[in-house]
Amino acid sequence: MKPVAVIGLGKFGFYIAKSLAKLNIEIIAVDSDMEKVQQMAQFTDNAFALNSTSKVALEEVGVYNLETVIVSIGENIEASILTVMALKDLNNKNVIAKAINPTHGEILSKLGVNKVVYPEEIAGKILLKQLVENIKVEEVDVNQRKINPKDEIVILDL
Amino acid sequence: MTHKYVKSIFMGYVFIILLGAVMLSLPMSHIGELRFIDALFTSTSATCVTGLIVTSTSENFTFIGELIILTLIQIGGIGYMSLVIIFFLFVKDHLSFDEKRATKLSLDLPDLHVGAFTKKILSVVFIVESVGALILTYKFSERFEWDEALWHGIFHSVSAFNNAGFSLFTDNMIGYRSDTLVLGVISFLIILGGLGYFVVIELHENRKFSKRITIHTRIVVLGTIFLILFGMFLFLSIEWSNPKTLGEMSVYDKLLNSLFLSVNFRTAGFNSMDLSGLRDSSLFYSTLLMMTGAGQGGTAGGMKITTIAVLIIMVYFVLKQTNQEPHIFKRTIEREVINKAATIIMLSSGFVLFITLVLLETQEQPFIRILFEVVSAFCTVGVSVGDGGILSLSVLFDDFGKMAIIASMVAGRLGVFAFGLLLVGNAKKVHFKYPVGRIIV
Protein backbone atom coordinates (compact mmCIF):
# COMPACT_ATOMS: atom_id res chain seq x y z
CA MET A 1 0.00 0.00 0.00
CA LYS A 2 1.25 3.45 -0.83
CA PRO A 3 1.83 5.76 2.11
CA VAL A 4 -0.63 8.48 3.07
CA ALA A 5 0.88 11.96 3.13
CA VAL A 6 -0.19 14.51 5.72
CA ILE A 7 0.82 18.06 4.88
CA GLY A 8 0.64 20.47 7.80
CA LEU A 9 0.98 19.21 11.36
CA GLY A 10 -1.28 21.57 13.25
CA LYS A 11 -3.75 20.09 15.77
CA PHE A 12 -5.92 18.55 13.05
CA GLY A 13 -3.09 17.25 10.87
CA PHE A 14 -1.05 16.03 13.82
CA TYR A 15 -3.98 14.03 15.19
CA ILE A 16 -4.63 12.40 11.82
CA ALA A 17 -0.96 11.61 11.20
CA LYS A 18 -0.47 10.20 14.67
CA SER A 19 -3.63 8.05 14.46
CA LEU A 20 -2.67 6.67 11.04
CA ALA A 21 0.81 5.83 12.32
CA LYS A 22 -0.66 4.04 15.32
CA LEU A 23 -2.82 1.99 12.96
CA ASN A 24 0.42 0.92 11.24
CA ILE A 25 -0.43 2.78 8.07
CA GLU A 26 2.67 4.21 6.50
CA ILE A 27 2.64 8.00 6.46
CA ILE A 28 4.72 10.90 5.21
CA ALA A 29 4.34 13.78 7.66
CA VAL A 30 5.39 17.22 6.54
CA ASP A 31 5.39 20.69 8.07
CA SER A 32 7.35 23.89 7.60
CA ASP A 33 7.85 24.19 11.36
CA MET A 34 10.73 22.06 12.65
CA GLU A 35 9.24 21.94 16.18
CA LYS A 36 6.09 20.21 14.96
CA VAL A 37 8.14 17.81 12.83
CA GLN A 38 10.25 17.09 15.88
CA GLN A 39 7.12 16.08 17.85
CA MET A 40 5.96 13.89 14.99
CA ALA A 41 9.36 12.20 14.79
CA GLN A 42 8.52 9.79 17.62
CA PHE A 43 5.67 8.24 15.62
CA THR A 44 7.26 7.77 12.19
CA ASP A 45 10.50 7.61 10.23
CA ASN A 46 9.15 9.87 7.55
CA ALA A 47 8.79 13.27 9.19
CA PHE A 48 10.24 16.16 7.22
CA ALA A 49 10.54 19.91 7.58
CA LEU A 50 10.07 21.57 4.23
CA ASN A 51 8.21 24.23 2.34
CA SER A 52 5.18 22.37 0.99
CA THR A 53 4.49 24.94 -1.73
CA SER A 54 7.68 23.73 -3.41
CA LYS A 55 7.12 20.93 -5.89
CA VAL A 56 10.81 19.95 -5.78
CA ALA A 57 10.75 19.56 -2.01
CA LEU A 58 7.59 17.42 -2.08
CA GLU A 59 9.05 15.23 -4.78
CA GLU A 60 12.26 14.74 -2.78
CA VAL A 61 10.41 13.24 0.17
CA GLY A 62 8.22 11.05 -2.06
CA VAL A 63 4.92 12.91 -2.13
CA TYR A 64 4.02 12.08 -5.73
CA ASN A 65 1.75 9.52 -7.43
CA LEU A 66 0.19 8.81 -4.02
CA GLU A 67 -3.36 7.51 -3.45
CA THR A 68 -4.23 9.84 -0.61
CA VAL A 69 -2.84 13.17 0.54
CA ILE A 70 -4.33 15.18 3.37
CA VAL A 71 -3.67 18.91 3.41
CA SER A 72 -4.23 20.51 6.77
CA ILE A 73 -3.05 24.05 6.29
CA GLY A 74 -5.63 26.46 7.65
CA GLU A 75 -4.40 29.85 8.73
CA ASN A 76 -2.29 30.54 5.65
CA ILE A 77 -4.75 30.32 2.77
CA GLU A 78 -2.08 31.20 0.19
CA ALA A 79 0.14 28.33 1.32
CA SER A 80 -2.87 26.00 1.30
CA ILE A 81 -3.73 26.89 -2.30
CA LEU A 82 -0.17 26.64 -3.59
CA THR A 83 0.34 23.32 -1.84
CA VAL A 84 -2.80 21.85 -3.37
CA MET A 85 -1.68 23.00 -6.80
CA ALA A 86 1.73 21.40 -6.31
CA LEU A 87 0.13 18.15 -5.12
CA LYS A 88 -2.17 18.02 -8.15
CA ASP A 89 0.78 18.64 -10.47
CA LEU A 90 2.59 15.75 -8.83
CA ASN A 91 -0.18 13.31 -9.83
CA ASN A 92 -1.55 12.64 -6.37
CA LYS A 93 -4.93 10.96 -6.85
CA ASN A 94 -7.02 11.76 -3.85
CA VAL A 95 -6.38 15.13 -2.26
CA ILE A 96 -8.33 15.90 0.90
CA ALA A 97 -7.94 19.46 2.12
CA LYS A 98 -9.01 21.41 5.15
CA ALA A 99 -10.69 24.76 4.63
CA ILE A 100 -11.31 27.48 7.19
CA ASN A 101 -14.19 29.21 5.46
CA PRO A 102 -16.55 28.54 2.56
CA THR A 103 -14.63 30.76 0.11
CA HIS A 104 -11.45 28.92 0.90
CA GLY A 105 -13.29 25.65 0.39
CA GLU A 106 -14.72 26.75 -2.90
CA ILE A 107 -11.29 27.72 -4.24
CA LEU A 108 -9.89 24.35 -3.18
CA SER A 109 -12.72 22.51 -4.94
CA LYS A 110 -12.07 24.42 -8.11
CA LEU A 111 -8.40 23.45 -7.93
CA GLY A 112 -9.46 19.82 -8.03
CA VAL A 113 -9.51 18.86 -4.36
CA ASN A 114 -11.59 15.71 -4.06
CA LYS A 115 -12.93 16.41 -0.60
CA VAL A 116 -12.99 19.66 1.32
CA VAL A 117 -13.22 19.36 5.08
CA TYR A 118 -14.35 22.03 7.55
CA PRO A 119 -13.06 20.57 10.82
CA GLU A 120 -14.79 23.10 13.10
CA GLU A 121 -18.13 22.48 11.45
CA ILE A 122 -17.69 18.72 11.86
CA ALA A 123 -16.72 19.12 15.48
CA GLY A 124 -19.74 21.32 16.03
CA LYS A 125 -22.11 18.84 14.44
CA ILE A 126 -20.76 15.97 16.52
CA LEU A 127 -21.08 17.93 19.73
CA LEU A 128 -24.58 19.02 18.79
CA LYS A 129 -25.58 15.45 18.12
CA GLN A 130 -24.28 14.39 21.53
CA LEU A 131 -26.13 17.22 23.19
CA VAL A 132 -29.34 16.39 21.43
CA GLU A 133 -29.09 12.72 22.30
CA ASN A 134 -28.12 13.14 25.94
CA ILE A 135 -30.17 16.09 27.16
CA LYS A 136 -33.83 15.48 27.69
CA VAL A 137 -35.26 18.21 25.71
CA GLU A 138 -38.03 19.93 27.56
CA GLU A 139 -40.72 21.30 25.51
CA VAL A 140 -41.13 24.82 26.60
CA ASP A 141 -43.37 27.46 25.46
CA VAL A 142 -40.89 30.14 24.85
CA ASN A 143 -43.37 32.87 24.85
CA GLN A 144 -44.59 32.08 28.33
CA ARG A 145 -41.29 31.63 30.06
CA LYS A 146 -38.46 33.94 30.87
CA ILE A 147 -35.55 32.74 28.83
CA ASN A 148 -32.24 32.09 30.49
CA PRO A 149 -29.91 33.93 28.12
CA LYS A 150 -27.00 31.54 28.78
CA ASP A 151 -28.79 28.50 27.40
CA GLU A 152 -29.52 30.24 24.20
CA ILE A 153 -25.95 31.35 23.76
CA VAL A 154 -24.68 27.82 24.26
CA ILE A 155 -26.87 26.49 21.54
CA LEU A 156 -26.29 29.34 19.16
CA ASP A 157 -22.55 28.92 19.48
CA LEU A 158 -22.77 25.41 18.19
CA MET B 1 29.24 22.47 -9.82
CA THR B 2 32.11 22.21 -7.37
CA HIS B 3 32.56 18.61 -8.29
CA LYS B 4 33.23 19.48 -11.91
CA TYR B 5 35.99 21.94 -11.01
CA VAL B 6 37.63 19.60 -8.56
CA LYS B 7 37.72 17.06 -11.34
CA SER B 8 39.27 19.46 -13.82
CA ILE B 9 41.91 20.56 -11.30
CA PHE B 10 42.68 16.93 -10.49
CA MET B 11 42.99 16.00 -14.16
CA GLY B 12 45.27 18.99 -14.68
CA TYR B 13 47.60 17.86 -11.90
CA VAL B 14 47.69 14.32 -13.19
CA PHE B 15 48.35 15.55 -16.72
CA ILE B 16 51.27 17.75 -15.61
CA ILE B 17 52.74 14.93 -13.53
CA LEU B 18 52.55 12.47 -16.42
CA LEU B 19 53.95 15.01 -18.86
CA GLY B 20 56.83 15.68 -16.45
CA ALA B 21 57.48 11.97 -16.04
CA VAL B 22 57.61 11.44 -19.80
CA MET B 23 59.94 14.39 -20.29
CA LEU B 24 62.25 13.19 -17.53
CA SER B 25 62.34 9.77 -19.20
CA LEU B 26 63.70 11.25 -22.42
CA PRO B 27 67.41 10.43 -22.96
CA MET B 28 68.37 14.12 -22.97
CA SER B 29 67.08 14.59 -19.41
CA HIS B 30 68.91 11.93 -17.48
CA ILE B 31 72.27 10.26 -17.17
CA GLY B 32 72.39 6.48 -17.16
CA GLU B 33 69.31 4.33 -16.73
CA LEU B 34 66.06 5.70 -15.32
CA ARG B 35 63.03 3.50 -14.72
CA PHE B 36 59.66 5.04 -15.57
CA ILE B 37 58.32 4.53 -12.04
CA ASP B 38 61.29 6.54 -10.73
CA ALA B 39 60.69 9.28 -13.31
CA LEU B 40 57.03 9.32 -12.27
CA PHE B 41 58.04 9.47 -8.61
CA THR B 42 60.41 12.39 -9.25
CA SER B 43 57.83 14.22 -11.36
CA THR B 44 55.13 13.76 -8.70
CA SER B 45 57.50 14.77 -5.94
CA ALA B 46 58.41 17.96 -7.84
CA THR B 47 54.88 18.89 -8.94
CA CYS B 48 53.50 18.27 -5.45
CA VAL B 49 56.46 20.26 -4.06
CA THR B 50 57.39 17.38 -1.79
CA GLY B 51 61.09 16.68 -2.24
CA LEU B 52 61.29 12.94 -1.67
CA ILE B 53 63.85 11.51 -4.09
CA VAL B 54 64.48 8.00 -5.39
CA THR B 55 67.28 9.10 -7.70
CA SER B 56 69.96 11.71 -7.13
CA THR B 57 68.89 15.07 -8.59
CA SER B 58 72.41 16.30 -9.35
CA GLU B 59 74.07 13.02 -10.35
CA ASN B 60 71.37 11.32 -12.41
CA PHE B 61 69.85 14.29 -14.24
CA THR B 62 71.32 16.53 -16.90
CA PHE B 63 70.89 20.29 -16.83
CA ILE B 64 67.73 19.89 -18.90
CA GLY B 65 66.42 17.33 -16.43
CA GLU B 66 67.09 19.69 -13.54
CA LEU B 67 65.36 22.49 -15.45
CA ILE B 68 62.29 20.27 -15.96
CA ILE B 69 62.25 19.49 -12.24
CA LEU B 70 62.56 23.18 -11.39
CA THR B 71 59.70 24.04 -13.78
CA LEU B 72 57.50 21.36 -12.24
CA ILE B 73 58.27 22.72 -8.77
CA GLN B 74 57.33 26.22 -9.88
CA ILE B 75 54.12 25.04 -11.56
CA GLY B 76 53.17 22.95 -8.56
CA GLY B 77 54.05 25.73 -6.16
CA ILE B 78 52.11 28.57 -7.77
CA GLY B 79 49.25 26.24 -8.37
CA TYR B 80 48.33 24.97 -11.74
CA MET B 81 45.05 26.88 -11.81
CA SER B 82 46.76 30.22 -11.37
CA LEU B 83 48.86 29.34 -14.40
CA VAL B 84 45.69 28.73 -16.36
CA ILE B 85 44.43 32.10 -15.22
CA ILE B 86 47.66 33.77 -16.25
CA PHE B 87 47.23 32.18 -19.64
CA PHE B 88 43.71 33.55 -19.88
CA LEU B 89 44.86 36.98 -18.76
CA PHE B 90 47.13 37.13 -21.76
CA VAL B 91 44.62 35.70 -24.19
CA LYS B 92 41.56 37.67 -23.19
CA ASP B 93 40.69 40.46 -20.85
CA HIS B 94 37.83 38.95 -18.94
CA LEU B 95 37.41 35.67 -17.22
CA SER B 96 34.01 34.10 -17.04
CA PHE B 97 32.43 33.78 -13.65
CA ASP B 98 32.94 30.01 -13.70
CA GLU B 99 36.63 30.30 -14.45
CA LYS B 100 37.06 32.69 -11.56
CA ARG B 101 35.25 30.31 -9.27
CA ALA B 102 37.50 27.46 -10.31
CA THR B 103 40.59 29.48 -9.50
CA LYS B 104 39.28 30.46 -6.13
CA LEU B 105 38.61 26.83 -5.40
CA SER B 106 42.11 25.81 -6.46
CA LEU B 107 43.77 28.40 -4.26
CA ASP B 108 41.06 28.14 -1.62
CA LEU B 109 40.93 31.88 -1.24
CA PRO B 110 38.34 34.18 0.22
CA ASP B 111 36.62 36.62 -2.13
CA LEU B 112 39.18 38.58 -4.06
CA HIS B 113 39.45 39.87 -7.55
CA VAL B 114 41.05 36.90 -9.25
CA GLY B 115 42.84 38.64 -12.10
CA ALA B 116 44.48 41.27 -9.94
CA PHE B 117 45.26 38.70 -7.31
CA THR B 118 47.03 36.41 -9.75
CA LYS B 119 49.17 39.28 -10.99
CA LYS B 120 50.11 40.02 -7.40
CA ILE B 121 50.96 36.39 -6.74
CA LEU B 122 53.26 36.42 -9.73
CA SER B 123 55.07 39.58 -8.70
CA VAL B 124 55.49 38.33 -5.13
CA VAL B 125 56.89 35.02 -6.39
CA PHE B 126 59.24 36.73 -8.82
CA ILE B 127 60.60 39.32 -6.38
CA VAL B 128 61.07 36.93 -3.46
CA GLU B 129 62.70 34.22 -5.55
CA SER B 130 65.02 36.69 -7.27
CA VAL B 131 66.24 38.19 -4.01
CA GLY B 132 66.73 34.72 -2.54
CA ALA B 133 68.58 33.54 -5.63
CA LEU B 134 70.92 36.56 -5.58
CA ILE B 135 71.95 36.06 -1.96
CA LEU B 136 72.42 32.31 -2.40
CA THR B 137 74.41 32.82 -5.62
CA TYR B 138 76.73 35.20 -3.78
CA LYS B 139 77.29 32.58 -1.11
CA PHE B 140 77.64 29.63 -3.50
CA SER B 141 80.15 31.52 -5.69
CA GLU B 142 82.72 30.86 -2.97
CA ARG B 143 82.60 27.20 -3.92
CA PHE B 144 81.60 27.18 -7.62
CA GLU B 145 82.25 29.00 -10.87
CA TRP B 146 79.83 31.91 -11.25
CA ASP B 147 77.52 30.21 -13.81
CA GLU B 148 77.19 27.10 -11.68
CA ALA B 149 76.73 29.21 -8.56
CA LEU B 150 73.93 31.14 -10.29
CA TRP B 151 72.15 27.92 -11.28
CA HIS B 152 72.52 26.55 -7.75
CA GLY B 153 71.27 29.85 -6.35
CA ILE B 154 68.18 29.92 -8.58
CA PHE B 155 67.42 26.25 -8.04
CA HIS B 156 67.64 26.39 -4.25
CA SER B 157 65.77 29.66 -4.02
CA VAL B 158 62.85 28.34 -6.09
CA SER B 159 62.94 25.00 -4.31
CA ALA B 160 62.89 26.70 -0.91
CA PHE B 161 60.18 29.26 -1.66
CA ASN B 162 57.96 26.54 -3.09
CA ASN B 163 58.69 24.37 -0.08
CA ALA B 164 59.93 21.59 -2.30
CA GLY B 165 63.14 20.60 -0.59
CA PHE B 166 64.89 19.46 -3.77
CA SER B 167 68.59 20.15 -3.65
CA LEU B 168 71.40 19.94 -6.18
CA PHE B 169 73.84 18.98 -3.43
CA THR B 170 74.08 15.26 -2.92
CA ASP B 171 74.17 15.79 0.83
CA ASN B 172 71.28 18.31 0.70
CA MET B 173 72.19 21.11 3.16
CA ILE B 174 74.49 19.14 5.42
CA GLY B 175 77.50 20.87 3.85
CA TYR B 176 76.14 24.25 4.97
CA ARG B 177 75.17 23.20 8.48
CA SER B 178 77.31 25.95 10.04
CA ASP B 179 76.47 28.63 7.49
CA THR B 180 74.06 31.07 9.11
CA LEU B 181 73.43 33.04 5.91
CA VAL B 182 72.50 30.08 3.70
CA LEU B 183 70.36 28.36 6.32
CA GLY B 184 68.81 31.71 7.28
CA VAL B 185 67.88 32.70 3.72
CA ILE B 186 66.47 29.28 2.97
CA SER B 187 64.45 29.24 6.21
CA PHE B 188 63.11 32.69 5.42
CA LEU B 189 62.06 31.64 1.91
CA ILE B 190 60.40 28.52 3.27
CA ILE B 191 58.45 30.48 5.88
CA LEU B 192 57.34 33.11 3.36
CA GLY B 193 56.17 30.46 0.93
CA GLY B 194 54.47 28.55 3.72
CA LEU B 195 52.45 31.50 4.99
CA GLY B 196 50.37 31.39 1.85
CA TYR B 197 49.91 34.04 -0.81
CA PHE B 198 46.84 35.40 0.90
CA VAL B 199 48.75 36.25 4.06
CA VAL B 200 51.81 37.60 2.26
CA ILE B 201 49.73 39.87 0.05
CA GLU B 202 47.57 41.06 2.91
CA LEU B 203 50.64 41.92 4.97
CA HIS B 204 52.04 43.79 1.99
CA GLU B 205 48.82 45.69 1.15
CA ASN B 206 48.18 46.53 4.74
CA ARG B 207 51.76 47.28 5.75
CA LYS B 208 50.80 50.51 7.54
CA PHE B 209 48.21 48.53 9.53
CA SER B 210 45.53 51.02 8.58
CA LYS B 211 42.96 48.23 8.29
CA ARG B 212 42.14 45.49 10.75
CA ILE B 213 44.24 42.41 10.08
CA THR B 214 42.02 39.45 9.23
CA ILE B 215 41.87 36.66 11.79
CA HIS B 216 43.11 34.25 9.13
CA THR B 217 46.39 36.16 8.88
CA ARG B 218 46.66 36.53 12.64
CA ILE B 219 46.21 32.81 13.21
CA VAL B 220 48.67 31.83 10.46
CA VAL B 221 51.39 34.25 11.59
CA LEU B 222 51.04 33.54 15.31
CA GLY B 223 50.72 29.82 14.64
CA THR B 224 53.84 29.81 12.47
CA ILE B 225 55.93 31.58 15.11
CA PHE B 226 54.62 29.33 17.87
CA LEU B 227 55.18 26.11 15.93
CA ILE B 228 58.70 27.03 14.84
CA LEU B 229 59.74 27.86 18.40
CA PHE B 230 57.89 24.85 19.80
CA GLY B 231 59.57 22.50 17.34
CA MET B 232 62.95 24.07 17.95
CA PHE B 233 62.81 23.63 21.72
CA LEU B 234 61.42 20.14 21.32
CA PHE B 235 64.34 19.04 19.15
CA LEU B 236 66.85 20.88 21.32
CA SER B 237 65.64 19.08 24.42
CA ILE B 238 65.39 15.64 22.82
CA GLU B 239 68.51 15.74 20.65
CA TRP B 240 70.81 17.91 22.79
CA SER B 241 73.20 15.09 23.64
CA ASN B 242 72.50 12.73 20.72
CA PRO B 243 75.91 12.27 19.05
CA LYS B 244 74.31 11.32 15.71
CA THR B 245 72.57 14.67 15.37
CA LEU B 246 73.12 17.75 17.53
CA GLY B 247 75.44 16.22 20.12
CA GLU B 248 78.76 17.10 18.49
CA MET B 249 77.86 20.67 17.52
CA SER B 250 78.64 23.95 19.27
CA VAL B 251 75.79 25.60 21.15
CA TYR B 252 75.25 28.16 18.37
CA ASP B 253 75.09 25.41 15.75
CA LYS B 254 72.72 23.45 17.93
CA LEU B 255 70.33 26.42 18.00
CA LEU B 256 70.74 27.14 14.30
CA ASN B 257 70.24 23.54 13.19
CA SER B 258 67.30 22.80 15.45
CA LEU B 259 65.66 25.98 14.13
CA PHE B 260 66.36 24.85 10.56
CA LEU B 261 65.00 21.40 11.38
CA SER B 262 61.85 22.84 12.91
CA VAL B 263 61.20 25.13 9.92
CA ASN B 264 61.77 22.32 7.46
CA PHE B 265 59.68 19.76 9.25
CA ARG B 266 56.51 21.71 8.81
CA THR B 267 56.74 22.01 5.05
CA ALA B 268 59.97 22.11 3.14
CA GLY B 269 62.14 19.08 3.50
CA PHE B 270 65.71 20.33 3.35
CA ASN B 271 67.95 18.76 5.93
CA SER B 272 71.16 19.90 7.51
CA MET B 273 71.77 16.68 9.40
CA ASP B 274 71.26 12.97 8.89
CA LEU B 275 67.66 12.43 9.98
CA SER B 276 68.11 8.70 10.46
CA GLY B 277 70.07 9.64 13.59
CA LEU B 278 67.02 11.25 15.21
CA ARG B 279 65.52 9.56 18.24
CA ASP B 280 62.12 7.89 17.82
CA SER B 281 60.45 10.54 19.97
CA SER B 282 61.76 13.28 17.65
CA LEU B 283 60.54 11.37 14.62
CA PHE B 284 57.12 10.90 16.16
CA TYR B 285 56.67 14.53 17.23
CA SER B 286 57.86 15.68 13.84
CA THR B 287 55.04 13.73 12.17
CA LEU B 288 52.67 15.90 14.21
CA LEU B 289 54.46 19.06 13.06
CA MET B 290 54.31 17.83 9.47
CA MET B 291 50.59 17.06 9.73
CA THR B 292 49.96 20.60 10.98
CA GLY B 293 51.76 22.17 8.03
CA ALA B 294 51.61 25.90 7.37
CA GLY B 295 49.18 28.39 5.82
CA GLN B 296 46.36 27.70 3.39
CA GLY B 297 46.72 28.83 -0.22
CA GLY B 298 50.49 28.63 -0.16
CA THR B 299 53.13 26.18 -1.17
CA ALA B 300 53.05 24.13 2.02
CA GLY B 301 51.19 20.90 2.57
CA GLY B 302 49.70 19.32 5.63
CA MET B 303 46.32 19.95 7.18
CA LYS B 304 47.20 23.67 7.61
CA ILE B 305 47.61 25.73 10.78
CA THR B 306 44.17 27.27 10.51
CA THR B 307 42.47 23.86 10.42
CA ILE B 308 44.10 22.81 13.67
CA ALA B 309 43.51 26.24 15.23
CA VAL B 310 39.78 26.15 14.44
CA LEU B 311 39.43 22.74 16.08
CA ILE B 312 41.36 23.84 19.18
CA ILE B 313 39.15 26.91 19.49
CA MET B 314 36.05 24.74 19.14
CA VAL B 315 37.24 22.32 21.81
CA TYR B 316 37.88 25.26 24.14
CA PHE B 317 34.33 26.54 23.68
CA VAL B 318 32.80 23.10 24.13
CA LEU B 319 34.64 22.70 27.44
CA LYS B 320 33.62 26.19 28.51
CA GLN B 321 29.95 25.25 28.04
CA THR B 322 28.85 28.68 27.00
CA ASN B 323 25.97 29.57 24.70
CA GLN B 324 28.34 31.69 22.62
CA GLU B 325 29.49 30.59 19.19
CA PRO B 326 33.22 29.78 19.05
CA HIS B 327 35.14 32.97 18.37
CA ILE B 328 38.64 34.40 18.36
CA PHE B 329 39.94 37.97 18.19
CA LYS B 330 36.31 39.12 18.58
CA ARG B 331 35.16 37.36 15.43
CA THR B 332 32.80 34.38 15.28
CA ILE B 333 33.96 31.24 13.51
CA GLU B 334 31.33 29.91 11.13
CA ARG B 335 29.89 26.47 11.80
CA GLU B 336 30.69 25.51 8.21
CA VAL B 337 34.39 26.23 8.76
CA ILE B 338 34.49 24.10 11.90
CA ASN B 339 32.80 21.23 10.05
CA LYS B 340 35.31 21.53 7.24
CA ALA B 341 38.23 21.53 9.67
CA ALA B 342 36.94 18.42 11.44
CA THR B 343 36.43 16.70 8.09
CA ILE B 344 39.95 17.52 6.92
CA ILE B 345 41.46 16.15 10.13
CA MET B 346 39.40 12.95 10.02
CA LEU B 347 40.14 12.28 6.35
CA SER B 348 43.83 13.17 6.59
CA SER B 349 44.44 10.99 9.62
CA GLY B 350 42.43 8.18 8.07
CA PHE B 351 44.37 8.36 4.83
CA VAL B 352 47.77 8.39 6.56
CA LEU B 353 46.81 5.50 8.84
CA PHE B 354 45.56 3.46 5.90
CA ILE B 355 48.66 3.99 3.72
CA THR B 356 50.95 3.35 6.70
CA LEU B 357 49.18 0.09 7.39
CA VAL B 358 49.43 -0.99 3.76
CA LEU B 359 53.15 -0.19 3.60
CA LEU B 360 53.82 -1.88 6.94
CA GLU B 361 52.31 -5.08 5.57
CA THR B 362 54.07 -4.94 2.19
CA GLN B 363 57.49 -3.37 2.92
CA GLU B 364 60.17 -4.61 5.28
CA GLN B 365 60.82 -1.43 7.24
CA PRO B 366 60.41 -0.37 10.87
CA PHE B 367 57.09 1.24 11.83
CA ILE B 368 58.31 4.70 12.80
CA ARG B 369 60.31 5.09 9.58
CA ILE B 370 57.37 4.13 7.40
CA LEU B 371 55.05 6.43 9.31
CA PHE B 372 57.59 9.22 8.91
CA GLU B 373 57.89 8.62 5.16
CA VAL B 374 54.12 8.46 4.60
CA VAL B 375 53.42 11.62 6.59
CA SER B 376 56.29 13.36 4.84
CA ALA B 377 54.82 12.43 1.45
CA PHE B 378 51.22 13.20 2.38
CA CYS B 379 52.09 16.59 3.87
CA THR B 380 54.39 17.25 0.86
CA VAL B 381 57.29 17.84 3.26
CA GLY B 382 59.94 15.65 1.71
CA VAL B 383 62.07 14.81 4.71
CA SER B 384 63.08 11.19 5.02
CA VAL B 385 65.21 9.06 7.27
CA GLY B 386 66.90 8.00 4.05
CA ASP B 387 68.16 4.73 2.64
CA GLY B 388 71.51 5.00 4.40
CA GLY B 389 72.92 7.03 1.50
CA ILE B 390 71.59 10.21 -0.05
CA LEU B 391 68.16 9.04 -1.24
CA SER B 392 64.80 8.83 0.51
CA LEU B 393 63.55 5.71 2.25
CA SER B 394 61.08 5.21 -0.63
CA VAL B 395 63.91 3.95 -2.84
CA LEU B 396 63.89 0.77 -0.76
CA PHE B 397 60.18 0.22 -1.45
CA ASP B 398 58.99 -1.96 -4.31
CA ASP B 399 56.95 -0.45 -7.17
CA PHE B 400 53.72 -0.89 -5.27
CA GLY B 401 55.15 0.96 -2.28
CA LYS B 402 56.36 3.77 -4.53
CA MET B 403 52.89 4.04 -6.09
CA ALA B 404 51.39 4.31 -2.60
CA ILE B 405 53.78 7.16 -1.80
CA ILE B 406 52.96 8.83 -5.15
CA ALA B 407 49.24 8.58 -4.32
CA SER B 408 49.91 10.11 -0.89
CA MET B 409 51.72 13.06 -2.43
CA VAL B 410 48.91 13.78 -4.89
CA ALA B 411 46.25 13.38 -2.21
CA GLY B 412 48.11 15.66 0.16
CA ARG B 413 48.80 18.36 -2.40
CA LEU B 414 45.38 18.41 -3.98
CA GLY B 415 43.86 18.61 -0.55
CA VAL B 416 42.10 15.81 1.17
CA PHE B 417 38.91 17.77 1.01
CA ALA B 418 38.98 17.92 -2.77
CA PHE B 419 40.08 14.30 -2.87
CA GLY B 420 37.12 13.33 -0.72
CA LEU B 421 34.78 15.21 -3.05
CA LEU B 422 36.12 13.16 -5.96
CA LEU B 423 35.40 9.92 -4.14
CA VAL B 424 32.04 10.76 -2.65
CA GLY B 425 30.71 12.73 -5.60
CA ASN B 426 28.60 15.81 -5.74
CA ALA B 427 25.58 16.02 -3.45
CA LYS B 428 22.50 17.55 -4.99
CA LYS B 429 20.86 20.34 -3.08
CA VAL B 430 17.89 19.15 -1.05
CA HIS B 431 14.89 21.13 0.07
CA PHE B 432 13.88 19.35 3.23
CA LYS B 433 15.24 18.68 6.69
CA TYR B 434 15.00 15.63 8.91
CA PRO B 435 13.96 16.03 12.54
CA VAL B 436 16.75 15.81 15.09
CA GLY B 437 17.53 12.40 16.56
CA ARG B 438 19.14 12.10 19.96
CA ILE B 439 22.57 10.50 20.16
CA ILE B 440 24.36 10.23 23.46
CA VAL B 441 28.11 10.87 23.25
Interface residues (C-beta under 8 A of the other chain):
Chain A: V30 M34 V37 Q38 M40 A41 A47 F48 A49 L50 N51 S54 V56 A57 E60 V61
Chain B: V430 H431 F432 K433 Y434 P435 V436 G437
